[in-house]
Amino acid sequence: MMGQANRCVNTKQATGEKMNLDLTAQKVSFSWKDILWGYENKYLGWADVAAYARKMTLSDHDERVFKLSLINKSNILELKPVLEDLASEMSGYSPKNWLYVLLSDVFHRKEEFEDPLGEVEKIYADFDYPEEIESFVRYMPPKDGYIPSAHTYEENIARLYLNWAKYLGR
């Protein structure tokens, strides 16, 4: 599986599960800063970066992208400096693309998780408690006037899933 842009990625902190991730088929566009952040935070391995670069060489004729596309076990130490150089051309950074991608992956594979909303809680903590996903974190109080005690457990859970779907559909 190594070397494929859509291989399963170890999501380290977030879900502890494997994630099916084709970086070029996501709803969000990844910048080289996103790729660097994913690599540094162990959401991507060297083979993922190289596979992404191979796909990008079709539209990006930058010599550095070509160099990344040729990364293998024998020259892996060249990866990070080249990736950092590509990423340095972009100012500012927020890992919101990764937040979205991880939440989308868990949502679309929720049947594979024992507790999908528990996975949301892990992601919520790993990403430093982003306010934009509070509406589908079980232990966060609603901010829209919704009163959980006036509803059944099933209705409350259904509402969390609906809020999660709304977030992903934005």
C-alpha positions in Angstrom: 0.0 0.0 0.0 2.9 2.4 0.5 3.4 4.9 -2.3 -0.2 5.3 -3.2 -1.9 8.7 -2.8 -5.0 7.1 -1.5 -3.5 4.6 0.8 -4.7 4.3 4.4 -3.1 6.9 6.5 -2.4 6.5 10.2 -4.3 9.3 11.9 -2.1 9.1 15.0 -3.8 11.4 17.5 -7.2 11.9 16.1 -9.0 8.6 15.5 -6.4 6.0 16.2 -7.9 4.2 13.1 -6.8 4.0 9.5 -8.2 6.6 7.2 -8.8 6.3 3.5 -7.3 9.4 2.1 -6.9 10.5 -1.5 -5.5 14.0 -1.1 -6.4 14.9 -4.7 -10.0 13.8 -4.3 -10.9 15.8 -1.2 -13.5 18.6 -1.1 -10.8 20.9 0.1 -7.6 21.9 -1.8 -4.4 21.1 0.0 -1.5 23.5 -0.1 2.1 22.5 0.4 1.7 23.9 3.9 -1.2 21.5 4.5 1.0 18.7 3.3 3.8 19.8 5.5 1.5 20.0 8.5 0.1 16.6 7.8 3.6 15.1 7.5 4.9 16.8 10.7 1.8 15.7 12.6 2.1 12.1 11.3 -1.2 12.1 9.4 0.9 11.5 6.3 4.0 9.4 5.8 6.9 10.0 3.3 5.2 7.7 0.8 2.0 9.8 0.9 3.9 13.0 0.3 5.8 11.4 -2.6 2.5 10.0 -4.1 0.8 13.4 -3.8 3.8 15.1 -5.5 3.6 12.5 -8.3 0.0 13.4 -8.9 0.9 17.1 -8.7 3.7 16.9 -11.3 0.9 16.7 -13.9 -0.1 20.3 -13.2 2.8 21.7 -11.2 6.0 21.9 -13.1 8.1 23.1 -10.1 11.4 21.3 -9.9 10.9 20.8 -6.2 7.6 19.0 -6.7 9.3 16.7 -9.2 12.1 16.1 -6.6 9.4 15.2 -4.0 7.8 12.8 -6.4 11.1 10.8 -6.6 11.4 10.4 -2.8 12.0 6.8 -1.7 13.6 5.0 1.3 17.1 5.7 0.0 16.6 9.5 -0.1 13.9 10.1 2.5 16.1 12.7 4.3 15.6 15.1 1.3 11.9 15.2 1.8 11.4 17.6 4.7 13.8 20.4 3.5 12.1 20.3 0.0 8.6 20.3 1.5 9.5 23.1 3.9 10.9 25.1 1.0 7.6 24.7 -1.0 5.5 25.5 2.1 7.6 28.6 2.9 6.1 30.4 -0.1 2.7 30.6 1.7 2.0 32.9 4.6 0.0 32.0 7.6 -1.5 28.6 8.3 -4.5 27.0 9.9 -5.1 23.2 10.1 -8.8 23.6 9.3 -8.5 21.6 6.1 -7.2 18.6 8.2 -10.0 19.1 10.7 -12.6 18.9 7.9 -10.9 15.9 6.2 -10.7 13.9 9.4 -14.2 14.7 10.5 -15.5 13.8 6.9 -13.6 10.5 6.9 -15.0 9.5 10.3 -18.5 10.6 9.3 -18.5 8.6 6.0 -17.1 5.5 7.7 -19.1 5.9 11.0 -20.3 2.3 10.8 -16.7 1.1 11.2 -16.3 2.9 14.5 -17.7 1.6 17.8 -18.3 5.2 18.9 -18.2 7.7 16.1 -19.1 10.6 18.3 -16.3 9.6 20.6 -14.0 10.0 17.6 -15.4 13.5 17.2 -14.5 14.2 20.8 -10.9 13.0 20.2 -10.6 15.2 17.1 -12.1 18.1 19.0 -9.4 17.8 21.7 -6.5 17.1 19.2 -7.4 20.3 17.3 -7.5 22.5 20.4 -11.3 22.6 20.8 -12.4 24.5 17.7 -15.6 26.3 18.3 -17.0 25.5 14.8 -17.6 21.9 15.7 -19.0 22.3 19.2 -22.5 21.7 17.9 -21.8 18.0 17.4 -19.6 17.3 20.4 -21.7 15.3 22.9 -20.6 17.0 26.1 -20.8 20.6 24.8 -24.0 22.5 25.8 -26.1 23.7 22.9 -25.8 27.3 22.0 -29.0 27.6 19.9 -31.7 27.3 22.5 -32.1 23.5 22.1 -32.9 21.8 25.4 -31.5 18.2 25.4 -33.6 17.3 28.5 -36.8 18.0 26.5 -35.8 15.2 24.1 -35.1 11.5 24.1 -31.6 10.2 24.0 -32.1 9.0 20.4 -33.4 12.5 19.3 -30.3 14.1 20.9 -27.9 11.7 19.1 -29.8 12.3 15.8 -29.4 16.0 16.3 -25.6 15.7 16.8 -25.3 13.7 13.6 -27.4 16.2 11.7 -25.2 19.1 13.0 -22.1 17.0 11.9 -23.6 16.6 8.4 -24.4 20.3 8.2 -20.8 21.1 9.1 -19.5 18.8 6.3 -22.0 20.2 3.8 -21.0 23.8 4.4 
